[in-house]
Amino acid sequence: MLPPRCVHYIGFKDDRYWNAFRIWGGPVMIHRRWDRIAKHDIGPDDVAIFAEGDEHQPLADYNATDIDERWLW
């Protein structure tokens, strides 16, 4: 049995979050920035939804606090 894939939202700050939510469903992890922690947390089978850009954009200089939705279940 395969483990469930994790959905990551990266850099959402406005109504684009709800647009993505309607399409992809709720995220498991919300990364406030594309930083070293976010890059490390995303597995090969995970889905990463970016508010702007993609995984090739430069990483943020400073890490941000992430939100793990599993704690809310």
N, CA, C and O atoms as a Maestro MAE file, in Angstrom:
{
 s_m_m2io_version
 :::
 2.0.0
}

f_m_ct {
 s_m_title
 :::
 protein
 m_atom[292] {
  # First column is atom index #
  i_m_mmod_type
  r_m_x_coord
  r_m_y_coord
  r_m_z_coord
  i_m_residue_number
  s_m_chain_name
  s_m_pdb_residue_name
  s_m_pdb_atom_name
  i_m_atomic_number
  :::
  1 25 0.840 -1.183 0.000 1 A "MET " " N  " 7
  2 3 0.000 0.000 0.000 1 A "MET " " CA " 6
  3 2 0.885 1.247 0.000 1 A "MET " " C  " 6
  4 15 1.806 1.353 0.809 1 A "MET " " O  " 8
  5 25 0.615 2.170 -0.885 2 A "LEU " " N  " 7
  6 3 1.397 3.398 -0.978 2 A "LEU " " CA " 6
  7 2 0.938 4.401 0.061 2 A "LEU " " C  " 6
  8 15 -0.256 4.500 0.345 2 A "LEU " " O  " 8
  9 25 1.882 5.154 0.636 3 A "PRO " " N  " 7
  10 3 1.459 6.211 1.563 3 A "PRO " " CA " 6
  11 2 0.742 7.319 0.787 3 A "PRO " " C  " 6
  12 15 1.045 7.547 -0.384 3 A "PRO " " O  " 8
  13 25 -0.205 8.009 1.427 4 A "PRO " " N  " 7
  14 3 -0.911 9.076 0.706 4 A "PRO " " CA " 6
  15 2 0.051 10.212 0.349 4 A "PRO " " C  " 6
  16 15 0.961 10.544 1.109 4 A "PRO " " O  " 8
  17 25 -0.174 10.782 -0.806 5 A "ARG " " N  " 7
  18 3 0.674 11.902 -1.206 5 A "ARG " " CA " 6
  19 2 0.273 13.136 -0.421 5 A "ARG " " C  " 6
  20 15 -0.874 13.280 0.002 5 A "ARG " " O  " 8
  21 25 1.217 14.001 -0.240 6 A "CYS " " N  " 7
  22 3 1.017 15.216 0.538 6 A "CYS " " CA " 6
  23 2 0.873 16.402 -0.419 6 A "CYS " " C  " 6
  24 15 1.633 16.520 -1.380 6 A "CYS " " O  " 8
  25 25 -0.090 17.272 -0.159 7 A "VAL " " N  " 7
  26 3 -0.281 18.472 -0.966 7 A "VAL " " CA " 6
  27 2 0.319 19.654 -0.205 7 A "VAL " " C  " 6
  28 15 -0.036 19.907 0.946 7 A "VAL " " O  " 8
  29 25 1.232 20.374 -0.862 8 A "HIS " " N  " 7
  30 3 1.912 21.528 -0.275 8 A "HIS " " CA " 6
  31 2 1.455 22.786 -1.004 8 A "HIS " " C  " 6
  32 15 1.452 22.825 -2.235 8 A "HIS " " O  " 8
  33 25 1.071 23.811 -0.253 9 A "TYR " " N  " 7
  34 3 0.784 25.132 -0.814 9 A "TYR " " CA " 6
  35 2 1.950 26.037 -0.431 9 A "TYR " " C  " 6
  36 15 2.377 26.066 0.723 9 A "TYR " " O  " 8
  37 25 2.457 26.773 -1.412 10 A "ILE " " N  " 7
  38 3 3.651 27.576 -1.186 10 A "ILE " " CA " 6
  39 2 3.401 29.020 -1.596 10 A "ILE " " C  " 6
  40 15 3.070 29.305 -2.747 10 A "ILE " " O  " 8
  41 25 3.566 29.933 -0.631 11 A "GLY " " N  " 7
  42 3 3.533 31.361 -0.902 11 A "GLY " " CA " 6
  43 2 2.157 31.980 -1.066 11 A "GLY " " C  " 6
  44 15 2.056 33.073 -1.624 11 A "GLY " " O  " 8
  45 25 1.104 31.342 -0.612 12 A "PHE " " N  " 7
  46 3 -0.241 31.904 -0.761 12 A "PHE " " CA " 6
  47 2 -0.502 32.953 0.313 12 A "PHE " " C  " 6
  48 15 -0.245 32.725 1.495 12 A "PHE " " O  " 8
  49 25 -1.020 34.117 -0.119 13 A "LYS " " N  " 7
  50 3 -1.297 35.218 0.810 13 A "LYS " " CA " 6
  51 2 -2.660 35.845 0.590 13 A "LYS " " C  " 6
  52 15 -3.088 36.665 1.402 13 A "LYS " " O  " 8
  53 25 -3.349 35.493 -0.466 14 A "ASP " " N  " 7
  54 3 -4.593 36.185 -0.802 14 A "ASP " " CA " 6
  55 2 -5.638 35.194 -1.302 14 A "ASP " " C  " 6
  56 15 -5.583 34.013 -0.957 14 A "ASP " " O  " 8
  57 25 -6.578 35.655 -2.101 15 A "ASP " " N  " 7
  58 3 -7.680 34.825 -2.588 15 A "ASP " " CA " 6
  59 2 -7.234 33.681 -3.487 15 A "ASP " " C  " 6
  60 15 -8.009 32.758 -3.738 15 A "ASP " " O  " 8
  61 25 -6.018 33.725 -3.969 16 A "ARG " " N  " 7
  62 3 -5.538 32.612 -4.794 16 A "ARG " " CA " 6
  63 2 -5.540 31.307 -4.004 16 A "ARG " " C  " 6
  64 15 -5.638 30.227 -4.586 16 A "ARG " " O  " 8
  65 25 -5.431 31.405 -2.659 17 A "TYR " " N  " 7
  66 3 -5.504 30.212 -1.807 17 A "TYR " " CA " 6
  67 2 -6.825 29.483 -2.039 17 A "TYR " " C  " 6
  68 15 -6.838 28.266 -2.219 17 A "TYR " " O  " 8
  69 25 -7.938 30.224 -2.035 18 A "TRP " " N  " 7
  70 3 -9.249 29.596 -2.190 18 A "TRP " " CA " 6
  71 2 -9.445 29.056 -3.592 18 A "TRP " " C  " 6
  72 15 -10.125 28.045 -3.766 18 A "TRP " " O  " 8
  73 25 -8.877 29.693 -4.586 19 A "ASN " " N  " 7
  74 3 -8.930 29.157 -5.952 19 A "ASN " " CA " 6
  75 2 -8.209 27.818 -6.014 19 A "ASN " " C  " 6
  76 15 -8.725 26.859 -6.588 19 A "ASN " " O  " 8
  77 25 -7.026 27.752 -5.429 20 A "ALA " " N  " 7
  78 3 -6.270 26.502 -5.402 20 A "ALA " " CA " 6
  79 2 -7.007 25.447 -4.581 20 A "ALA " " C  " 6
  80 15 -7.018 24.272 -4.948 20 A "ALA " " O  " 8
  81 25 -7.619 25.858 -3.481 21 A "PHE " " N  " 7
  82 3 -8.361 24.936 -2.620 21 A "PHE " " CA " 6
  83 2 -9.509 24.280 -3.389 21 A "PHE " " C  " 6
  84 15 -9.761 23.086 -3.232 21 A "PHE " " O  " 8
  85 25 -10.198 25.055 -4.213 22 A "ARG " " N  " 7
  86 3 -11.305 24.509 -5.005 22 A "ARG " " CA " 6
  87 2 -10.821 23.462 -6.002 22 A "ARG " " C  " 6
  88 15 -11.525 22.490 -6.273 22 A "ARG " " O  " 8
  89 25 -9.630 23.657 -6.545 23 A "ILE " " N  " 7
  90 3 -9.099 22.745 -7.560 23 A "ILE " " CA " 6
  91 2 -8.428 21.531 -6.927 23 A "ILE " " C  " 6
  92 15 -8.724 20.396 -7.300 23 A "ILE " " O  " 8
  93 25 -7.534 21.756 -5.979 24 A "TRP " " N  " 7
  94 3 -6.681 20.707 -5.431 24 A "TRP " " CA " 6
  95 2 -7.143 20.159 -4.092 24 A "TRP " " C  " 6
  96 15 -6.633 19.137 -3.633 24 A "TRP " " O  " 8
  97 25 -8.097 20.821 -3.462 25 A "GLY " " N  " 7
  98 3 -8.489 20.411 -2.115 25 A "GLY " " CA " 6
  99 2 -7.555 21.065 -1.107 25 A "GLY " " C  " 6
  100 15 -6.638 21.801 -1.470 25 A "GLY " " O  " 8
  101 25 -7.801 20.788 0.136 26 A "GLY " " N  " 7
  102 3 -6.998 21.407 1.187 26 A "GLY " " CA " 6
  103 2 -5.576 20.909 1.216 26 A "GLY " " C  " 6
  104 15 -5.322 19.738 0.934 26 A "GLY " " O  " 8
  105 25 -4.658 21.764 1.546 27 A "PRO " " N  " 7
  106 3 -3.258 21.349 1.644 27 A "PRO " " CA " 6
  107 2 -3.013 20.604 2.953 27 A "PRO " " C  " 6
  108 15 -3.768 20.756 3.914 27 A "PRO " " O  " 8
  109 25 -1.978 19.817 2.981 28 A "VAL " " N  " 7
  110 3 -1.522 19.216 4.234 28 A "VAL " " CA " 6
  111 2 -0.469 20.124 4.851 28 A "VAL " " C  " 6
  112 15 -0.422 20.288 6.070 28 A "VAL " " O  " 8
  113 25 0.371 20.711 4.017 29 A "MET " " N  " 7
  114 3 1.411 21.630 4.487 29 A "MET " " CA " 6
  115 2 1.256 22.973 3.779 29 A "MET " " C  " 6
  116 15 1.068 23.032 2.564 29 A "MET " " O  " 8
  117 25 1.336 24.039 4.554 30 A "ILE " " N  " 7
  118 3 1.331 25.389 3.990 30 A "ILE " " CA " 6
  119 2 2.689 26.004 4.294 30 A "ILE " " C  " 6
  120 15 3.051 26.214 5.452 30 A "ILE " " O  " 8
  121 25 3.434 26.290 3.228 31 A "HIS " " N  " 7
  122 3 4.741 26.920 3.359 31 A "HIS " " CA " 6
  123 2 4.575 28.393 3.004 31 A "HIS " " C  " 6
  124 15 4.140 28.722 1.900 31 A "HIS " " O  " 8
  125 25 4.912 29.260 3.914 32 A "ARG " " N  " 7
  126 3 4.735 30.688 3.669 32 A "ARG " " CA " 6
  127 2 5.681 31.206 2.598 32 A "ARG " " C  " 6
  128 15 5.379 32.185 1.914 32 A "ARG " " O  " 8
  129 25 6.820 30.553 2.454 33 A "ARG " " N  " 7
  130 3 7.807 30.933 1.427 33 A "ARG " " CA " 6
  131 2 8.399 29.689 0.792 33 A "ARG " " C  " 6
  132 15 8.318 28.592 1.345 33 A "ARG " " O  " 8
  133 25 8.992 29.876 -0.369 34 A "TRP " " N  " 7
  134 3 9.790 28.826 -1.003 34 A "TRP " " CA " 6
  135 2 11.196 28.952 -0.416 34 A "TRP " " C  " 6
  136 15 12.012 29.747 -0.882 34 A "TRP " " O  " 8
  137 25 11.456 28.155 0.609 35 A "ASP " " N  " 7
  138 3 12.725 28.225 1.320 35 A "ASP " " CA " 6
  139 2 13.336 26.830 1.424 35 A "ASP " " C  " 6
  140 15 12.785 25.868 0.890 35 A "ASP " " O  " 8
  141 25 14.458 26.721 2.102 36 A "ARG " " N  " 7
  142 3 15.155 25.432 2.206 36 A "ARG " " CA " 6
  143 2 14.291 24.377 2.905 36 A "ARG " " C  " 6
  144 15 14.335 23.204 2.534 36 A "ARG " " O  " 8
  145 25 13.523 24.770 3.891 37 A "ILE " " N  " 7
  146 3 12.674 23.805 4.601 37 A "ILE " " CA " 6
  147 2 11.584 23.279 3.670 37 A "ILE " " C  " 6
  148 15 11.347 22.073 3.616 37 A "ILE " " O  " 8
  149 25 10.921 24.170 2.940 38 A "ALA " " N  " 7
  150 3 9.872 23.745 2.009 38 A "ALA " " CA " 6
  151 2 10.447 22.792 0.962 38 A "ALA " " C  " 6
  152 15 9.848 21.758 0.667 38 A "ALA " " O  " 8
  153 25 11.574 23.130 0.415 39 A "LYS " " N  " 7
  154 3 12.198 22.287 -0.610 39 A "LYS " " CA " 6
  155 2 12.522 20.902 -0.043 39 A "LYS " " C  " 6
  156 15 12.342 19.894 -0.726 39 A "LYS " " O  " 8
  157 25 12.993 20.853 1.192 40 A "HIS " " N  " 7
  158 3 13.339 19.586 1.831 40 A "HIS " " CA " 6
  159 2 12.097 18.755 2.153 40 A "HIS " " C  " 6
  160 15 12.142 17.527 2.074 40 A "HIS " " O  " 8
  161 25 10.986 19.409 2.517 41 A "ASP " " N  " 7
  162 3 9.775 18.710 2.940 41 A "ASP " " CA " 6
  163 2 9.013 18.042 1.796 41 A "ASP " " C  " 6
  164 15 8.258 17.099 2.034 41 A "ASP " " O  " 8
  165 25 9.193 18.503 0.582 42 A "ILE " " N  " 7
  166 3 8.418 17.989 -0.539 42 A "ILE " " CA " 6
  167 2 9.053 16.703 -1.058 42 A "ILE " " C  " 6
  168 15 10.202 16.685 -1.497 42 A "ILE " " O  " 8
  169 25 8.261 15.618 -0.992 43 A "GLY " " N  " 7
  170 3 8.732 14.312 -1.435 43 A "GLY " " CA " 6
  171 2 8.518 14.109 -2.926 43 A "GLY " " C  " 6
  172 15 7.865 14.921 -3.582 43 A "GLY " " O  " 8
  173 25 9.066 13.027 -3.460 44 A "PRO " " N  " 7
  174 3 8.978 12.794 -4.913 44 A "PRO " " CA " 6
  175 2 7.549 12.572 -5.410 44 A "PRO " " C  " 6
  176 15 7.265 12.868 -6.571 44 A "PRO " " O  " 8
  177 25 6.653 12.068 -4.586 45 A "ASP " " N  " 7
  178 3 5.272 11.825 -5.008 45 A "ASP " " CA " 6
  179 2 4.306 12.904 -4.540 45 A "ASP " " C  " 6
  180 15 3.106 12.812 -4.797 45 A "ASP " " O  " 8
  181 25 4.813 13.926 -3.857 46 A "ASP " " N  " 7
  182 3 3.978 15.002 -3.341 46 A "ASP " " CA " 6
  183 2 3.593 15.978 -4.447 46 A "ASP " " C  " 6
  184 15 4.203 16.003 -5.516 46 A "ASP " " O  " 8
  185 25 2.574 16.775 -4.168 47 A "VAL " " N  " 7
  186 3 2.116 17.808 -5.094 47 A "VAL " " CA " 6
  187 2 2.435 19.159 -4.466 47 A "VAL " " C  " 6
  188 15 2.052 19.423 -3.327 47 A "VAL " " O  " 8
  189 25 3.137 20.015 -5.207 48 A "ALA " " N  " 7
  190 3 3.490 21.355 -4.731 48 A "ALA " " CA " 6
  191 2 2.756 22.381 -5.585 48 A "ALA " " C  " 6
  192 15 2.945 22.436 -6.800 48 A "ALA " " O  " 8
  193 25 1.915 23.198 -4.942 49 A "ILE " " N  " 7
  194 3 1.141 24.229 -5.616 49 A "ILE " " CA " 6
  195 2 1.733 25.582 -5.220 49 A "ILE " " C  " 6
  196 15 1.710 25.954 -4.047 49 A "ILE " " O  " 8
  197 25 2.257 26.307 -6.193 50 A "PHE " " N  " 7
  198 3 2.884 27.605 -5.945 50 A "PHE " " CA " 6
  199 2 1.907 28.737 -6.259 50 A "PHE " " C  " 6
  200 15 1.215 28.704 -7.276 50 A "PHE " " O  " 8
  201 25 1.858 29.734 -5.384 51 A "ALA " " N  " 7
  202 3 1.049 30.922 -5.657 51 A "ALA " " CA " 6
  203 2 1.650 31.682 -6.837 51 A "ALA " " C  " 6
  204 15 0.922 32.204 -7.680 51 A "ALA " " O  " 8
  205 25 2.972 31.741 -6.892 52 A "GLU " " N  " 7
  206 3 3.688 32.400 -7.994 52 A "GLU " " CA " 6
  207 2 4.939 31.599 -8.305 52 A "GLU " " C  " 6
  208 15 5.600 31.092 -7.398 52 A "GLU " " O  " 8
  209 25 5.257 31.486 -9.558 53 A "GLY " " N  " 7
  210 3 6.487 30.825 -9.961 53 A "GLY " " CA " 6
  211 2 6.412 29.307 -9.844 53 A "GLY " " C  " 6
  212 15 5.331 28.717 -9.835 53 A "GLY " " O  " 8
  213 25 7.590 28.691 -9.754 54 A "ASP " " N  " 7
  214 3 7.677 27.246 -9.654 54 A "ASP " " CA " 6
  215 2 8.903 26.868 -8.831 54 A "ASP " " C  " 6
  216 15 9.515 27.725 -8.194 54 A "ASP " " O  " 8
  217 25 9.260 25.592 -8.843 55 A "GLU " " N  " 7
  218 3 10.366 25.119 -8.014 55 A "GLU " " CA " 6
  219 2 11.735 25.612 -8.480 55 A "GLU " " C  " 6
  220 15 12.731 25.401 -7.788 55 A "GLU " " O  " 8
  221 25 11.800 26.255 -9.625 56 A "HIS " " N  " 7
  222 3 13.077 26.752 -10.142 56 A "HIS " " CA " 6
  223 2 13.386 28.185 -9.693 56 A "HIS " " C  " 6
  224 15 14.465 28.700 -9.985 56 A "HIS " " O  " 8
  225 25 12.459 28.828 -8.994 57 A "GLN " " N  " 7
  226 3 12.716 30.183 -8.509 57 A "GLN " " CA " 6
  227 2 13.735 30.133 -7.371 57 A "GLN " " C  " 6
  228 15 13.882 29.092 -6.730 57 A "GLN " " O  " 8
  229 25 14.432 31.220 -7.110 58 A "PRO " " N  " 7
  230 3 15.421 31.230 -6.024 58 A "PRO " " CA " 6
  231 2 14.761 31.010 -4.667 58 A "PRO " " C  " 6
  232 15 13.629 31.438 -4.439 58 A "PRO " " O  " 8
  233 25 15.464 30.350 -3.788 59 A "LEU " " N  " 7
  234 3 14.986 30.134 -2.426 59 A "LEU " " CA " 6
  235 2 15.055 31.431 -1.637 59 A "LEU " " C  " 6
  236 15 15.927 32.265 -1.878 59 A "LEU " " O  " 8
  237 25 14.134 31.600 -0.693 60 A "ALA " " N  " 7
  238 3 14.146 32.779 0.179 60 A "ALA " " CA " 6
  239 2 15.411 32.764 1.036 60 A "ALA " " C  " 6
  240 15 15.929 31.702 1.380 60 A "ALA " " O  " 8
  241 25 15.893 33.942 1.369 61 A "ASP " " N  " 7
  242 3 17.090 34.057 2.199 61 A "ASP " " CA " 6
  243 2 16.865 33.522 3.610 61 A "ASP " " C  " 6
  244 15 17.778 32.976 4.229 61 A "ASP " " O  " 8
  245 25 15.634 33.684 4.113 62 A "TYR " " N  " 7
  246 3 15.320 33.253 5.472 62 A "TYR " " CA " 6
  247 2 14.155 32.272 5.440 62 A "TYR " " C  " 6
  248 15 13.238 32.408 4.630 62 A "TYR " " O  " 8
  249 25 14.201 31.294 6.320 63 A "ASN " " N  " 7
  250 3 13.113 30.325 6.420 63 A "ASN " " CA " 6
  251 2 11.919 30.959 7.125 63 A "ASN " " C  " 6
  252 15 12.078 31.853 7.956 63 A "ASN " " O  " 8
  253 25 10.726 30.489 6.784 64 A "ALA " " N  " 7
  254 3 9.490 30.961 7.404 64 A "ALA " " CA " 6
  255 2 8.837 29.805 8.154 64 A "ALA " " C  " 6
  256 15 9.100 28.639 7.863 64 A "ALA " " O  " 8
  257 25 7.997 30.133 9.106 65 A "THR " " N  " 7
  258 3 7.254 29.124 9.837 65 A "THR " " CA " 6
  259 2 6.221 28.488 8.910 65 A "THR " " C  " 6
  260 15 5.510 29.193 8.193 65 A "THR " " O  " 8
  261 25 6.138 27.174 8.923 66 A "ASP " " N  " 7
  262 3 5.176 26.455 8.103 66 A "ASP " " CA " 6
  263 2 3.984 26.032 8.953 66 A "ASP " " C  " 6
  264 15 4.066 25.995 10.181 66 A "ASP " " O  " 8
  265 25 2.876 25.715 8.285 67 A "ILE " " N  " 7
  266 3 1.667 25.253 8.961 67 A "ILE " " CA " 6
  267 2 1.412 23.821 8.526 67 A "ILE " " C  " 6
  268 15 1.278 23.534 7.336 67 A "ILE " " O  " 8
  269 25 1.346 22.918 9.510 68 A "ASP " " N  " 7
  270 3 1.079 21.515 9.235 68 A "ASP " " CA " 6
  271 2 -0.394 21.258 9.562 68 A "ASP " " C  " 6
  272 15 -0.775 21.218 10.732 68 A "ASP " " O  " 8
  273 25 -1.212 21.087 8.538 69 A "GLU " " N  " 7
  274 3 -2.648 20.926 8.715 69 A "GLU " " CA " 6
  275 2 -3.012 19.630 9.440 69 A "GLU " " C  " 6
  276 15 -4.124 19.512 9.954 69 A "GLU " " O  " 8
  277 25 -2.106 18.662 9.491 70 A "ARG " " N  " 7
  278 3 -2.421 17.402 10.173 70 A "ARG " " CA " 6
  279 2 -2.687 17.634 11.653 70 A "ARG " " C  " 6
  280 15 -3.413 16.854 12.270 70 A "ARG " " O  " 8
  281 25 -2.124 18.678 12.236 71 A "TRP " " N  " 7
  282 3 -2.358 18.984 13.641 71 A "TRP " " CA " 6
  283 2 -3.769 19.480 13.879 71 A "TRP " " C  " 6
  284 15 -4.224 19.494 15.023 71 A "TRP " " O  " 8
  285 25 -4.475 19.887 12.837 72 A "LEU " " N  " 7
  286 3 -5.828 20.430 12.983 72 A "LEU " " CA " 6
  287 2 -6.911 19.372 12.834 72 A "LEU " " C  " 6
  288 15 -8.083 19.667 13.065 72 A "LEU " " O  " 8
  289 25 -6.554 18.151 12.454 73 A "TRP " " N  " 7
  290 3 -7.556 17.099 12.232 73 A "TRP " " CA " 6
  291 2 -8.000 16.534 13.524 73 A "TRP " " C  " 6
  292 15 -8.841 15.636 13.549 73 A "TRP " " O  " 8
  :::
 }
 m_bond[291] {
  # First column is bond index #
  i_m_from
  i_m_to
  i_m_order
  :::
  1 1 2 1
  2 2 3 1
  3 3 4 2
  4 3 5 1
  5 5 6 1
  6 6 7 1
  7 7 8 2
  8 7 9 1
  9 9 10 1
  10 10 11 1
  11 11 12 2
  12 11 13 1
  13 13 14 1
  14 14 15 1
  15 15 16 2
  16 15 17 1
  17 17 18 1
  18 18 19 1
  19 19 20 2
  20 19 21 1
  21 21 22 1
  22 22 23 1
  23 23 24 2
  24 23 25 1
  25 25 26 1
  26 26 27 1
  27 27 28 2
  28 27 29 1
  29 29 30 1
  30 30 31 1
  31 31 32 2
  32 31 33 1
  33 33 34 1
  34 34 35 1
  35 35 36 2
  36 35 37 1
  37 37 38 1
  38 38 39 1
  39 39 40 2
  40 39 41 1
  41 41 42 1
  42 42 43 1
  43 43 44 2
  44 43 45 1
  45 45 46 1
  46 46 47 1
  47 47 48 2
  48 47 49 1
  49 49 50 1
  50 50 51 1
  51 51 52 2
  52 51 53 1
  53 53 54 1
  54 54 55 1
  55 55 56 2
  56 55 57 1
  57 57 58 1
  58 58 59 1
  59 59 60 2
  60 59 61 1
  61 61 62 1
  62 62 63 1
  63 63 64 2
  64 63 65 1
  65 65 66 1
  66 66 67 1
  67 67 68 2
  68 67 69 1
  69 69 70 1
  70 70 71 1
  71 71 72 2
  72 71 73 1
  73 73 74 1
  74 74 75 1
  75 75 76 2
  76 75 77 1
  77 77 78 1
  78 78 79 1
  79 79 80 2
  80 79 81 1
  81 81 82 1
  82 82 83 1
  83 83 84 2
  84 83 85 1
  85 85 86 1
  86 86 87 1
  87 87 88 2
  88 87 89 1
  89 89 90 1
  90 90 91 1
  91 91 92 2
  92 91 93 1
  93 93 94 1
  94 94 95 1
  95 95 96 2
  96 95 97 1
  97 97 98 1
  98 98 99 1
  99 99 100 2
  100 99 101 1
  101 101 102 1
  102 102 103 1
  103 103 104 2
  104 103 105 1
  105 105 106 1
  106 106 107 1
  107 107 108 2
  108 107 109 1
  109 109 110 1
  110 110 111 1
  111 111 112 2
  112 111 113 1
  113 113 114 1
  114 114 115 1
  115 115 116 2
  116 115 117 1
  117 117 118 1
  118 118 119 1
  119 119 120 2
  120 119 121 1
  121 121 122 1
  122 122 123 1
  123 123 124 2
  124 123 125 1
  125 125 126 1
  126 126 127 1
  127 127 128 2
  128 127 129 1
  129 129 130 1
  130 130 131 1
  131 131 132 2
  132 131 133 1
  133 133 134 1
  134 134 135 1
  135 135 136 2
  136 135 137 1
  137 137 138 1
  138 138 139 1
  139 139 140 2
  140 139 141 1
  141 141 142 1
  142 142 143 1
  143 143 144 2
  144 143 145 1
  145 145 146 1
  146 146 147 1
  147 147 148 2
  148 147 149 1
  149 149 150 1
  150 150 151 1
  151 151 152 2
  152 151 153 1
  153 153 154 1
  154 154 155 1
  155 155 156 2
  156 155 157 1
  157 157 158 1
  158 158 159 1
  159 159 160 2
  160 159 161 1
  161 161 162 1
  162 162 163 1
  163 163 164 2
  164 163 165 1
  165 165 166 1
  166 166 167 1
  167 167 168 2
  168 167 169 1
  169 169 170 1
  170 170 171 1
  171 171 172 2
  172 171 173 1
  173 173 174 1
  174 174 175 1
  175 175 176 2
  176 175 177 1
  177 177 178 1
  178 178 179 1
  179 179 180 2
  180 179 181 1
  181 181 182 1
  182 182 183 1
  183 183 184 2
  184 183 185 1
  185 185 186 1
  186 186 187 1
  187 187 188 2
  188 187 189 1
  189 189 190 1
  190 190 191 1
  191 191 192 2
  192 191 193 1
  193 193 194 1
  194 194 195 1
  195 195 196 2
  196 195 197 1
  197 197 198 1
  198 198 199 1
  199 199 200 2
  200 199 201 1
  201 201 202 1
  202 202 203 1
  203 203 204 2
  204 203 205 1
  205 205 206 1
  206 206 207 1
  207 207 208 2
  208 207 209 1
  209 209 210 1
  210 210 211 1
  211 211 212 2
  212 211 213 1
  213 213 214 1
  214 214 215 1
  215 215 216 2
  216 215 217 1
  217 217 218 1
  218 218 219 1
  219 219 220 2
  220 219 221 1
  221 221 222 1
  222 222 223 1
  223 223 224 2
  224 223 225 1
  225 225 226 1
  226 226 227 1
  227 227 228 2
  228 227 229 1
  229 229 230 1
  230 230 231 1
  231 231 232 2
  232 231 233 1
  233 233 234 1
  234 234 235 1
  235 235 236 2
  236 235 237 1
  237 237 238 1
  238 238 239 1
  239 239 240 2
  240 239 241 1
  241 241 242 1
  242 242 243 1
  243 243 244 2
  244 243 245 1
  245 245 246 1
  246 246 247 1
  247 247 248 2
  248 247 249 1
  249 249 250 1
  250 250 251 1
  251 251 252 2
  252 251 253 1
  253 253 254 1
  254 254 255 1
  255 255 256 2
  256 255 257 1
  257 257 258 1
  258 258 259 1
  259 259 260 2
  260 259 261 1
  261 261 262 1
  262 262 263 1
  263 263 264 2
  264 263 265 1
  265 265 266 1
  266 266 267 1
  267 267 268 2
  268 267 269 1
  269 269 270 1
  270 270 271 1
  271 271 272 2
  272 271 273 1
  273 273 274 1
  274 274 275 1
  275 275 276 2
  276 275 277 1
  277 277 278 1
  278 278 279 1
  279 279 280 2
  280 279 281 1
  281 281 282 1
  282 282 283 1
  283 283 284 2
  284 283 285 1
  285 285 286 1
  286 286 287 1
  287 287 288 2
  288 287 289 1
  289 289 290 1
  290 290 291 1
  291 291 292 2
  :::
 }
}
